[in-house]
Amino acid sequence: MTPKELLYVEDALGHEQFFQTKCRETANQMKDPELRASVEQMAQKHEQIFKNFYGLL
């Protein structure tokens, strides 16, 4: 893997972690249970994407 490709991989993993964190923070601030559950599902999806992508390495 070239250094540039490694940077792309690091960026992608970092973005997934960021999205997961922001979704969880947002869900914790929501009062509507349906909306909160939806955002929590998004956080779980980003966590799964991160794990799958990391697992490929």
C-alpha distance matrix in Angstrom:
0.0 3.8 6.6 8.2 6.1 6.5 10.0 10.6 10.1 12.2 14.7 15.1 15.8 18.1 19.9 20.7 22.1 24.1 25.5 26.5 28.2 30.0 31.2 32.6 34.3 35.8 37.0 38.7 40.7 41.9 45.3 45.2 44.3 42.9 40.8 39.6 38.7 36.8 34.7 34.1 32.8 30.3 29.2 28.8 26.9 24.3 24.2 23.6 20.8 19.1 19.6 18.5 15.2 14.7 15.8 13.1 10.6
3.8 0.0 3.8 5.4 5.2 6.2 8.7 10.0 10.7 12.4 14.3 15.5 16.7 18.3 20.0 21.5 22.8 24.3 26.0 27.3 28.8 30.3 31.9 33.4 34.7 36.2 37.7 39.5 41.1 42.5 46.0 46.1 45.4 44.1 41.7 40.6 40.0 37.9 35.7 35.4 34.3 31.5 30.4 30.5 28.5 25.7 25.9 25.7 22.7 20.9 22.0 21.0 17.5 17.1 18.8 16.3 13.7
6.6 3.8 0.0 3.8 5.5 5.0 6.3 8.8 9.9 10.5 12.4 14.4 15.4 16.3 18.4 20.2 21.1 22.3 24.4 25.9 26.9 28.4 30.3 31.7 32.7 34.3 36.1 37.6 39.2 40.7 44.4 44.7 44.2 43.2 40.6 39.3 39.0 37.1 34.5 34.3 33.6 30.7 29.3 29.8 28.1 25.0 25.1 25.4 22.6 20.3 21.7 21.4 17.8 17.0 19.3 17.4 14.5
8.2 5.4 3.8 0.0 3.8 5.3 5.1 6.5 8.8 9.9 10.6 12.6 14.5 15.3 16.6 18.7 20.1 20.9 22.7 24.6 25.7 26.8 28.7 30.5 31.4 32.7 34.6 36.4 37.7 39.1 42.7 42.9 42.6 41.3 38.6 37.6 37.5 35.3 32.7 32.9 32.1 29.0 27.9 28.7 26.7 23.6 24.2 24.6 21.4 19.6 21.5 21.0 17.2 17.2 19.7 17.6 15.4
6.1 5.2 5.5 3.8 0.0 3.8 5.3 5.1 6.3 8.7 9.8 10.7 12.5 14.2 15.4 16.9 18.6 19.9 21.3 22.9 24.5 25.8 27.2 29.0 30.4 31.6 33.1 35.1 36.6 37.8 41.3 41.3 40.7 39.3 36.8 35.9 35.3 33.1 30.9 30.8 29.7 26.8 25.9 26.2 24.1 21.2 21.8 21.7 18.5 16.9 18.6 17.7 13.9 14.2 16.5 14.1 12.1
6.5 6.2 5.0 5.3 3.8 0.0 3.8 5.4 5.1 6.2 8.6 9.9 10.6 12.2 14.2 15.5 16.6 18.2 20.0 21.3 22.6 24.3 25.9 27.3 28.6 30.2 31.7 33.3 35.0 36.4 40.0 40.2 39.5 38.5 36.0 34.7 34.2 32.4 29.9 29.5 28.7 26.0 24.5 24.8 23.2 20.1 20.1 20.4 17.6 15.3 16.8 16.5 12.9 12.2 14.8 13.1 10.4
10.0 8.7 6.3 5.1 5.3 3.8 0.0 3.8 5.4 5.0 6.1 8.6 9.9 10.3 12.1 14.3 15.3 16.1 18.2 19.9 20.9 22.2 24.1 25.7 26.6 28.1 30.0 31.6 33.0 34.5 38.2 38.5 38.2 37.2 34.5 33.3 33.2 31.2 28.5 28.5 28.0 25.0 23.5 24.4 22.8 19.4 19.9 20.7 17.8 15.5 17.7 17.8 14.2 13.7 16.9 15.6 13.3
10.6 10.0 8.8 6.5 5.1 5.4 3.8 0.0 3.8 5.5 5.1 6.2 8.7 9.8 10.5 12.5 14.3 15.1 16.5 18.4 19.9 20.9 22.5 24.5 25.6 26.7 28.5 30.4 31.8 32.9 36.6 36.6 36.2 34.9 32.2 31.3 31.0 28.8 26.3 26.5 25.7 22.6 21.6 22.4 20.4 17.2 18.2 18.7 15.4 13.8 16.3 15.9 12.1 12.7 15.8 14.2 12.8
10.1 10.7 9.9 8.8 6.3 5.1 5.4 3.8 0.0 3.8 5.4 5.1 6.2 8.5 9.9 10.8 12.5 14.2 15.5 16.7 18.5 20.1 21.3 22.9 24.5 25.8 27.2 29.0 30.8 31.9 35.5 35.5 34.7 33.5 31.1 29.9 29.3 27.4 25.0 24.7 23.8 21.0 19.7 20.1 18.2 15.1 15.5 15.8 12.8 10.8 12.8 12.5 8.8 9.0 12.1 10.7 9.3
12.2 12.4 10.5 9.9 8.7 6.2 5.0 5.5 3.8 0.0 3.8 5.5 5.2 6.0 8.6 10.0 10.6 12.1 14.3 15.4 16.5 18.2 20.0 21.3 22.5 24.2 25.8 27.2 29.0 30.5 34.1 34.5 33.9 33.1 30.5 29.0 28.8 27.2 24.4 24.0 23.6 20.8 19.0 19.8 18.5 15.1 15.1 16.3 13.7 10.9 13.2 14.0 10.6 9.8 13.3 13.0 11.0
14.7 14.3 12.4 10.6 9.8 8.6 6.1 5.1 5.4 3.8 0.0 3.8 5.5 5.0 6.1 8.6 9.9 10.3 12.2 14.1 15.2 16.2 18.1 19.9 20.8 22.1 24.0 25.7 27.1 28.5 32.2 32.5 32.2 31.3 28.5 27.3 27.3 25.4 22.5 22.7 22.4 19.2 17.8 19.1 17.7 14.1 15.0 16.4 13.5 11.4 14.4 15.1 11.8 12.0 15.6 15.2 13.9
15.1 15.5 14.4 12.6 10.7 9.9 8.6 6.2 5.1 5.5 3.8 0.0 3.8 5.4 5.1 6.4 8.8 9.9 10.7 12.4 14.3 15.4 16.6 18.6 20.1 21.0 22.5 24.6 26.1 27.1 30.7 30.6 30.1 28.9 26.3 25.2 24.9 22.8 20.3 20.4 19.6 16.5 15.5 16.4 14.5 11.1 12.4 13.3 10.1 8.5 11.7 11.9 8.7 9.8 13.3 12.8 12.4
15.8 16.7 15.4 14.5 12.5 10.6 9.9 8.7 6.2 5.2 5.5 3.8 0.0 3.8 5.4 5.2 6.3 8.6 10.0 10.7 12.4 14.4 15.5 16.8 18.5 20.1 21.2 22.9 24.9 26.1 29.6 29.8 29.0 28.1 25.7 24.2 23.7 22.2 19.5 18.9 18.5 15.8 14.0 14.6 13.4 9.9 10.0 11.3 8.9 6.1 9.1 10.3 7.6 7.4 11.2 11.7 11.1
18.1 18.3 16.3 15.3 14.2 12.2 10.3 9.8 8.5 6.0 5.0 5.4 3.8 0.0 3.8 5.5 5.1 6.1 8.6 9.9 10.6 12.2 14.2 15.5 16.5 18.2 19.9 21.3 22.9 24.6 28.2 28.8 28.3 27.8 25.1 23.4 23.6 22.1 19.0 18.7 18.9 16.0 13.9 15.4 14.7 10.9 11.3 13.6 11.5 8.8 11.9 13.7 11.3 10.9 14.6 15.4 14.5
19.9 20.0 18.4 16.6 15.4 14.2 12.1 10.5 9.9 8.6 6.1 5.1 5.4 3.8 0.0 3.8 5.4 5.0 6.1 8.5 9.8 10.5 12.1 14.2 15.2 16.2 18.1 20.0 21.3 22.5 26.2 26.4 26.2 25.3 22.5 21.2 21.5 19.6 16.6 16.9 16.9 13.6 12.2 14.1 12.9 9.2 10.8 13.0 10.6 9.0 12.7 13.9 11.8 12.5 16.0 16.5 16.4
20.7 21.5 20.2 18.7 16.9 15.5 14.3 12.5 10.8 10.0 8.6 6.4 5.2 5.5 3.8 0.0 3.8 5.4 5.1 6.1 8.6 9.9 10.5 12.3 14.2 15.3 16.4 18.4 20.3 21.2 24.7 24.7 24.0 23.1 20.6 19.2 18.9 17.1 14.4 14.2 13.8 10.8 9.2 10.6 9.4 5.7 7.1 9.3 7.2 5.8 9.5 11.0 9.6 10.6 13.7 14.7 15.2
22.1 22.8 21.1 20.1 18.6 16.6 15.3 14.3 12.5 10.6 9.9 8.8 6.3 5.1 5.4 3.8 0.0 3.8 5.5 5.1 6.2 8.6 9.9 10.7 12.3 14.2 15.4 16.7 18.8 20.3 23.8 24.4 23.6 23.3 20.8 18.8 18.8 17.8 14.7 13.9 14.4 11.9 9.2 10.8 11.0 7.3 7.2 10.3 9.5 7.1 10.0 12.6 11.6 11.3 14.5 16.3 16.2
24.1 24.3 22.3 20.9 19.9 18.2 16.1 15.1 14.2 12.1 10.3 9.9 8.6 6.1 5.0 5.4 3.8 0.0 3.8 5.4 5.2 6.1 8.5 10.0 10.6 12.1 14.1 15.5 16.9 18.6 22.2 23.0 22.9 22.6 19.7 17.9 18.7 17.4 13.9 14.0 15.0 12.1 9.8 12.4 12.6 9.0 10.0 13.3 12.2 10.4 13.7 15.9 14.7 14.8 18.1 19.5 19.4
25.5 26.0 24.4 22.7 21.3 20.0 18.2 16.5 15.5 14.3 12.2 10.7 10.0 8.6 6.1 5.1 5.5 3.8 0.0 3.8 5.5 5.2 6.0 8.6 9.9 10.4 12.0 14.2 15.6 16.5 20.1 20.3 20.2 19.4 16.5 15.2 15.7 14.0 10.7 11.2 11.9 8.6 7.1 10.1 9.8 6.6 8.8 11.7 10.7 10.1 13.5 15.2 14.5 15.4 18.4 19.7 20.3
26.5 27.3 25.9 24.6 22.9 21.3 19.9 18.4 16.7 15.4 14.1 12.4 10.7 9.9 8.5 6.1 5.1 5.4 3.8 0.0 3.8 5.6 5.2 6.2 8.7 10.0 10.6 12.4 14.6 15.6 19.0 19.4 18.6 18.2 15.8 13.8 13.8 12.8 9.7 8.9 9.9 7.5 4.5 7.2 8.1 5.4 6.2 9.6 9.9 9.1 11.7 14.0 14.1 14.6 17.2 19.1 19.8
28.2 28.8 26.9 25.7 24.5 22.6 20.9 19.9 18.5 16.5 15.2 14.3 12.4 10.6 9.8 8.6 6.2 5.2 5.5 3.8 0.0 3.8 5.5 5.2 6.2 8.6 9.9 10.8 12.8 14.6 18.1 19.2 18.8 19.1 16.6 14.1 15.0 14.6 11.0 10.3 12.4 10.4 7.3 10.1 11.7 9.2 9.3 13.0 13.4 12.0 14.4 17.2 17.0 16.9 19.7 21.8 22.1
30.0 30.3 28.4 26.8 25.8 24.3 22.2 20.9 20.1 18.2 16.2 15.4 14.4 12.2 10.5 9.9 8.6 6.1 5.2 5.6 3.8 0.0 3.8 5.4 5.1 6.0 8.5 9.9 10.9 12.5 16.2 17.2 17.5 17.6 14.6 12.7 14.2 13.4 9.6 10.2 12.4 10.0 8.0 11.6 12.7 10.4 11.7 15.1 15.1 14.3 17.1 19.4 19.1 19.6 22.4 24.2 24.6
31.2 31.9 30.3 28.7 27.2 25.9 24.1 22.5 21.3 20.0 18.1 16.6 15.5 14.2 12.1 10.5 9.9 8.5 6.0 5.2 5.5 3.8 0.0 3.8 5.5 5.1 6.0 8.6 10.0 10.7 14.2 14.6 14.4 14.2 11.3 9.4 10.6 9.6 5.9 6.6 8.8 6.7 5.2 8.9 10.2 8.9 10.4 13.5 13.9 14.0 16.5 18.5 18.9 19.7 22.1 24.0 24.9
32.6 33.4 31.7 30.5 29.0 27.3 25.7 24.5 22.9 21.3 19.9 18.6 16.8 15.5 14.2 12.3 10.7 10.0 8.6 6.2 5.2 5.4 3.8 0.0 3.8 5.4 5.1 6.2 8.8 10.1 13.4 14.4 13.7 14.4 12.2 9.2 10.3 10.7 7.3 6.2 9.4 8.7 6.0 8.9 11.4 10.5 10.6 13.9 15.2 14.8 16.6 19.3 20.0 20.2 22.4 24.8 25.6
34.3 34.7 32.7 31.4 30.4 28.6 26.6 25.6 24.5 22.5 20.8 20.1 18.5 16.5 15.2 14.2 12.3 10.6 9.9 8.7 6.2 5.1 5.5 3.8 0.0 3.8 5.5 5.3 6.7 9.2 12.6 14.4 14.6 15.8 13.2 10.4 12.6 13.1 9.5 9.4 12.8 11.8 9.5 12.7 14.9 13.6 13.9 17.4 18.3 17.6 19.7 22.4 22.7 22.8 25.3 27.6 28.1
35.8 36.2 34.3 32.7 31.6 30.2 28.1 26.7 25.8 24.2 22.1 21.0 20.1 18.2 16.2 15.3 14.2 12.1 10.4 10.0 8.6 6.0 5.1 5.4 3.8 0.0 3.8 5.4 5.3 6.5 10.3 11.6 12.4 13.2 10.2 8.1 10.9 10.8 7.5 8.7 11.9 10.8 9.8 13.2 14.9 14.0 15.2 18.3 19.0 19.0 21.3 23.6 23.9 24.6 27.0 29.0 29.8
37.0 37.7 36.1 34.6 33.1 31.7 30.0 28.5 27.2 25.8 24.0 22.5 21.2 19.9 18.1 16.4 15.4 14.1 12.0 10.6 9.9 8.5 6.0 5.1 5.5 3.8 0.0 3.8 5.4 5.3 8.5 9.4 9.3 10.3 7.9 4.9 7.5 8.4 5.7 6.0 9.6 9.7 8.8 11.5 13.8 13.8 14.6 17.4 18.7 19.0 20.9 23.1 24.0 24.7 26.7 28.9 30.1
38.7 39.5 37.6 36.4 35.1 33.3 31.6 30.4 29.0 27.2 25.7 24.6 22.9 21.3 20.0 18.4 16.7 15.5 14.2 12.4 10.8 9.9 8.6 6.2 5.3 5.4 3.8 0.0 3.8 5.7 8.3 10.5 10.4 12.6 10.8 7.5 10.0 11.8 9.4 8.8 12.6 13.0 11.4 13.8 16.6 16.4 16.5 19.5 21.2 21.0 22.5 25.1 26.1 26.3 28.3 30.8 31.7
40.7 41.1 39.2 37.7 36.6 35.0 33.0 31.8 30.8 29.0 27.1 26.1 24.9 22.9 21.3 20.3 18.8 16.9 15.6 14.6 12.8 10.9 10.0 8.8 6.7 5.3 5.4 3.8 0.0 3.8 6.7 9.5 10.8 12.9 10.7 8.3 11.8 13.0 10.7 11.3 14.9 14.9 13.9 16.7 19.0 18.7 19.4 22.4 23.6 23.5 25.5 27.9 28.6 29.0 31.2 33.5 34.3
41.9 42.5 40.7 39.1 37.8 36.4 34.5 32.9 31.9 30.5 28.5 27.1 26.1 24.6 22.5 21.2 20.3 18.6 16.5 15.6 14.6 12.5 10.7 10.1 9.2 6.5 5.3 5.7 3.8 0.0 3.8 5.8 7.5 9.5 7.3 5.7 9.4 10.6 9.2 10.4 13.6 14.0 13.9 16.5 18.5 18.8 19.9 22.4 23.7 24.2 26.1 28.2 29.1 29.9 31.9 34.1 35.3
45.3 46.0 44.4 42.7 41.3 40.0 38.2 36.6 35.5 34.1 32.2 30.7 29.6 28.2 26.2 24.7 23.8 22.2 20.1 19.0 18.1 16.2 14.2 13.4 12.6 10.3 8.5 8.3 6.7 3.8 0.0 3.8 6.1 8.9 8.1 7.1 10.3 12.2 11.7 12.7 15.6 16.6 16.8 19.0 21.1 21.8 22.7 25.1 26.6 27.3 28.9 31.0 32.2 33.0 34.8 37.0 38.4
45.2 46.1 44.7 42.9 41.3 40.2 38.5 36.6 35.5 34.5 32.5 30.6 29.8 28.8 26.4 24.7 24.4 23.0 20.3 19.4 19.2 17.2 14.6 14.4 14.4 11.6 9.4 10.5 9.5 5.8 3.8 0.0 3.8 5.6 5.4 6.0 8.6 10.0 10.7 12.1 14.3 15.5 16.5 18.3 20.0 21.3 22.5 24.4 25.9 27.1 28.7 30.3 31.7 32.9 34.4 36.5 38.2
44.3 45.4 44.2 42.6 40.7 39.5 38.2 36.2 34.7 33.9 32.2 30.1 29.0 28.3 26.2 24.0 23.6 22.9 20.2 18.6 18.8 17.5 14.4 13.7 14.6 12.4 9.3 10.4 10.8 7.5 6.1 3.8 0.0 3.8 5.5 5.0 6.1 8.6 9.9 10.3 12.2 14.3 15.2 16.3 18.2 20.0 20.8 22.3 24.3 25.6 26.7 28.4 30.1 31.3 32.5 34.7 36.6
42.9 44.1 43.2 41.3 39.3 38.5 37.2 34.9 33.5 33.1 31.3 28.9 28.1 27.8 25.3 23.1 23.3 22.6 19.4 18.2 19.1 17.6 14.2 14.4 15.8 13.2 10.3 12.6 12.9 9.5 8.9 5.6 3.8 0.0 3.8 5.4 5.2 6.2 8.8 9.9 10.7 12.6 14.4 15.4 16.6 18.7 20.0 21.1 22.7 24.6 25.8 26.9 28.7 30.3 31.4 33.3 35.4
40.8 41.7 40.6 38.6 36.8 36.0 34.5 32.2 31.1 30.5 28.5 26.3 25.7 25.1 22.5 20.6 20.8 19.7 16.5 15.8 16.6 14.6 11.3 12.2 13.2 10.2 7.9 10.8 10.7 7.3 8.1 5.4 5.5 3.8 0.0 3.8 5.4 5.0 6.3 8.6 9.8 10.7 12.5 14.3 15.3 16.8 18.6 20.0 21.2 22.8 24.5 25.8 27.1 28.7 30.2 31.9 33.8
39.6 40.6 39.3 37.6 35.9 34.7 33.3 31.3 29.9 29.0 27.3 25.2 24.2 23.4 21.2 19.2 18.8 17.9 15.2 13.8 14.1 12.7 9.4 9.2 10.4 8.1 4.9 7.5 8.3 5.7 7.1 6.0 5.0 5.4 3.8 0.0 3.8 5.4 5.2 6.1 8.6 9.9 10.6 12.4 14.2 15.5 16.6 18.4 20.0 21.2 22.7 24.4 25.8 26.9 28.5 30.6 32.2
38.7 40.0 39.0 37.5 35.3 34.2 33.2 31.0 29.3 28.8 27.3 24.9 23.7 23.6 21.5 18.9 18.8 18.7 15.7 13.8 15.0 14.2 10.6 10.3 12.6 10.9 7.5 10.0 11.8 9.4 10.3 8.6 6.1 5.2 5.4 3.8 0.0 3.8 5.5 5.0 6.2 8.7 9.8 10.4 12.2 14.3 15.2 16.4 18.3 19.9 20.9 22.4 24.2 25.5 26.6 28.7 30.7
36.8 37.9 37.1 35.3 33.1 32.4 31.2 28.8 27.4 27.2 25.4 22.8 22.2 22.1 19.6 17.1 17.8 17.4 14.0 12.8 14.6 13.4 9.6 10.7 13.1 10.8 8.4 11.8 13.0 10.6 12.2 10.0 8.6 6.2 5.0 5.4 3.8 0.0 3.8 5.4 5.1 6.5 8.9 9.9 10.6 12.7 14.4 15.3 16.6 18.6 20.1 21.0 22.6 24.3 25.6 27.3 29.4
34.7 35.7 34.5 32.7 30.9 29.9 28.5 26.3 25.0 24.4 22.5 20.3 19.5 19.0 16.6 14.4 14.7 13.9 10.7 9.7 11.0 9.6 5.9 7.3 9.5 7.5 5.7 9.4 10.7 9.2 11.7 10.7 9.9 8.8 6.3 5.2 5.5 3.8 0.0 3.8 5.3 5.0 6.4 8.7 9.7 10.7 12.5 14.3 15.3 16.6 18.5 19.9 21.1 22.5 24.2 26.0 27.7
34.1 35.4 34.3 32.9 30.8 29.5 28.5 26.5 24.7 24.0 22.7 20.4 18.9 18.7 16.9 14.2 13.9 14.0 11.2 8.9 10.3 10.2 6.6 6.2 9.4 8.7 6.0 8.8 11.3 10.4 12.7 12.1 10.3 9.9 8.6 6.1 5.0 5.4 3.8 0.0 3.8 5.3 5.0 6.3 8.6 9.9 10.5 12.4 14.3 15.3 16.6 18.4 19.9 21.0 22.4 24.6 26.3
32.8 34.3 33.6 32.1 29.7 28.7 28.0 25.7 23.8 23.6 22.4 19.6 18.5 18.9 16.9 13.8 14.4 15.0 11.9 9.9 12.4 12.4 8.8 9.4 12.8 11.9 9.6 12.6 14.9 13.6 15.6 14.3 12.2 10.7 9.8 8.6 6.2 5.1 5.3 3.8 0.0 3.8 5.4 5.0 6.1 8.7 9.7 10.4 12.3 14.2 15.2 16.3 18.2 19.7 20.7 22.7 24.8
30.3 31.5 30.7 29.0 26.8 26.0 25.0 22.6 21.0 20.8 19.2 16.5 15.8 16.0 13.6 10.8 11.9 12.1 8.6 7.5 10.4 10.0 6.7 8.7 11.8 10.8 9.7 13.0 14.9 14.0 16.6 15.5 14.3 12.6 10.7 9.9 8.7 6.5 5.0 5.3 3.8 0.0 3.8 5.4 5.0 6.2 8.6 9.8 10.5 12.3 14.2 15.2 16.4 18.1 19.7 21.2 23.2
29.2 30.4 29.3 27.9 25.9 24.5 23.5 21.6 19.7 19.0 17.8 15.5 14.0 13.9 12.2 9.2 9.2 9.8 7.1 4.5 7.3 8.0 5.2 6.0 9.5 9.8 8.8 11.4 13.9 13.9 16.8 16.5 15.2 14.4 12.5 10.6 9.8 8.9 6.4 5.0 5.4 3.8 0.0 3.8 5.4 5.2 6.2 8.7 9.9 10.6 12.4 14.3 15.4 16.4 18.2 20.2 21.7
28.8 30.5 29.8 28.7 26.2 24.8 24.4 22.4 20.1 19.8 19.1 16.4 14.6 15.4 14.1 10.6 10.8 12.4 10.1 7.2 10.1 11.6 8.9 8.9 12.7 13.2 11.5 13.8 16.7 16.5 19.0 18.3 16.3 15.4 14.3 12.4 10.4 9.9 8.7 6.3 5.0 5.4 3.8 0.0 3.8 5.5 5.0 6.2 8.6 9.8 10.5 12.2 14.1 15.1 16.2 18.5 20.4
26.9 28.5 28.1 26.7 24.1 23.2 22.8 20.4 18.2 18.5 17.7 14.5 13.4 14.7 12.9 9.4 11.0 12.6 9.8 8.1 11.7 12.7 10.2 11.4 14.9 14.9 13.8 16.6 19.0 18.5 21.1 20.0 18.2 16.6 15.3 14.2 12.2 10.6 9.7 8.6 6.1 5.0 5.4 3.8 0.0 3.8 5.4 5.1 6.2 8.6 9.9 10.5 12.2 14.0 15.1 16.7 18.9
24.3 25.7 25.0 23.6 21.2 20.1 19.4 17.2 15.1 15.1 14.1 11.1 9.9 10.9 9.2 5.7 7.3 9.0 6.6 5.4 9.2 10.4 8.9 10.5 13.6 14.0 13.8 16.4 18.7 18.8 21.8 21.3 20.0 18.7 16.8 15.5 14.3 12.7 10.7 9.9 8.7 6.2 5.2 5.5 3.8 0.0 3.8 5.4 5.0 6.1 8.6 9.8 10.4 12.0 13.9 15.5 17.1
24.2 25.9 25.1 24.2 21.8 20.1 19.9 18.2 15.5 15.1 15.0 12.4 10.0 11.3 10.8 7.1 7.2 10.0 8.8 6.2 9.3 11.7 10.4 10.6 13.9 15.2 14.6 16.5 19.4 19.9 22.7 22.5 20.8 20.0 18.6 16.6 15.2 14.4 12.5 10.5 9.7 8.6 6.2 5.0 5.4 3.8 0.0 3.8 5.5 5.1 6.2 8.7 9.9 10.5 12.1 14.4 15.8
23.6 25.7 25.4 24.6 21.7 20.4 20.7 18.7 15.8 16.3 16.4 13.3 11.3 13.6 13.0 9.3 10.3 13.3 11.7 9.6 13.0 15.1 13.5 13.9 17.4 18.3 17.4 19.5 22.4 22.4 25.1 24.4 22.3 21.1 20.0 18.4 16.4 15.3 14.3 12.4 10.4 9.8 8.7 6.2 5.1 5.4 3.8 0.0 3.8 5.4 5.1 6.1 8.5 9.7 10.3 12.4 14.6
20.8 22.7 22.6 21.4 18.5 17.6 17.8 15.4 12.8 13.7 13.5 10.1 8.9 11.5 10.6 7.2 9.5 12.2 10.7 9.9 13.4 15.1 13.9 15.2 18.3 19.0 18.7 21.2 23.6 23.7 26.6 25.9 24.3 22.7 21.2 20.0 18.3 16.6 15.3 14.3 12.3 10.5 9.9 8.6 6.2 5.0 5.5 3.8 0.0 3.8 5.5 5.1 6.0 8.4 9.7 10.8 12.9
19.1 20.9 20.3 19.6 16.9 15.3 15.5 13.8 10.8 10.9 11.4 8.5 6.1 8.8 9.0 5.8 7.1 10.4 10.1 9.1 12.0 14.3 14.0 14.8 17.6 19.0 19.0 21.0 23.5 24.2 27.3 27.1 25.6 24.6 22.8 21.2 19.9 18.6 16.6 15.3 14.2 12.3 10.6 9.8 8.6 6.1 5.1 5.4 3.8 0.0 3.8 5.5 5.2 5.9 8.3 10.0 11.1
19.6 22.0 21.7 21.5 18.6 16.8 17.7 16.3 12.8 13.2 14.4 11.7 9.1 11.9 12.7 9.5 10.0 13.7 13.5 11.7 14.4 17.1 16.5 16.6 19.7 21.3 20.9 22.5 25.5 26.1 28.9 28.7 26.7 25.8 24.5 22.7 20.9 20.1 18.5 16.6 15.2 14.2 12.4 10.5 9.9 8.6 6.2 5.1 5.5 3.8 0.0 3.8 5.5 5.1 5.9 8.7 10.1
18.5 21.0 21.4 21.0 17.7 16.5 17.8 15.9 12.5 14.0 15.1 11.9 10.3 13.7 13.9 11.0 12.6 15.9 15.2 14.0 17.2 19.4 18.5 19.3 22.4 23.6 23.1 25.1 27.9 28.2 31.0 30.3 28.4 26.9 25.8 24.4 22.4 21.0 19.9 18.4 16.3 15.2 14.3 12.2 10.5 9.8 8.7 6.1 5.1 5.5 3.8 0.0 3.8 5.5 5.0 6.4 9.1
15.2 17.5 17.8 17.2 13.9 12.9 14.2 12.1 8.8 10.6 11.8 8.7 7.6 11.3 11.8 9.6 11.6 14.7 14.5 14.1 17.0 19.1 18.9 20.0 22.7 23.9 24.0 26.1 28.6 29.1 32.2 31.7 30.1 28.7 27.1 25.8 24.2 22.6 21.1 19.9 18.2 16.4 15.4 14.1 12.2 10.4 9.9 8.5 6.0 5.2 5.5 3.8 0.0 3.8 5.3 5.3 7.1
14.7 17.1 17.0 17.2 14.2 12.2 13.7 12.7 9.0 9.8 12.0 9.8 7.4 10.9 12.5 10.6 11.3 14.8 15.4 14.6 16.9 19.6 19.7 20.2 22.8 24.6 24.7 26.3 29.0 29.9 33.0 32.9 31.3 30.3 28.7 26.9 25.5 24.3 22.5 21.0 19.7 18.1 16.4 15.1 14.0 12.0 10.5 9.7 8.4 5.9 5.1 5.5 3.8 0.0 3.8 5.4 5.4
15.8 18.8 19.3 19.7 16.5 14.8 16.9 15.8 12.1 13.3 15.6 13.3 11.2 14.6 16.0 13.7 14.5 18.1 18.4 17.2 19.7 22.4 22.1 22.4 25.3 27.0 26.7 28.3 31.2 31.9 34.8 34.4 32.5 31.4 30.2 28.5 26.6 25.6 24.2 22.4 20.7 19.7 18.2 16.2 15.1 13.9 12.1 10.3 9.7 8.3 5.9 5.0 5.3 3.8 0.0 3.8 5.3
13.1 16.3 17.4 17.6 14.1 13.1 15.6 14.2 10.7 13.0 15.2 12.8 11.7 15.4 16.5 14.7 16.3 19.5 19.7 19.1 21.8 24.2 24.0 24.8 27.6 29.0 28.9 30.8 33.5 34.1 37.0 36.5 34.7 33.3 31.9 30.6 28.7 27.3 26.0 24.6 22.7 21.2 20.2 18.5 16.7 15.5 14.4 12.4 10.8 10.0 8.7 6.4 5.3 5.4 3.8 0.0 3.8
10.6 13.7 14.5 15.4 12.1 10.4 13.3 12.8 9.3 11.0 13.9 12.4 11.1 14.5 16.4 15.2 16.2 19.4 20.3 19.8 22.1 24.6 24.9 25.6 28.1 29.8 30.1 31.7 34.3 35.3 38.4 38.2 36.6 35.4 33.8 32.2 30.7 29.4 27.7 26.3 24.8 23.2 21.7 20.4 18.9 17.1 15.8 14.6 12.9 11.1 10.1 9.1 7.1 5.4 5.3 3.8 0.0
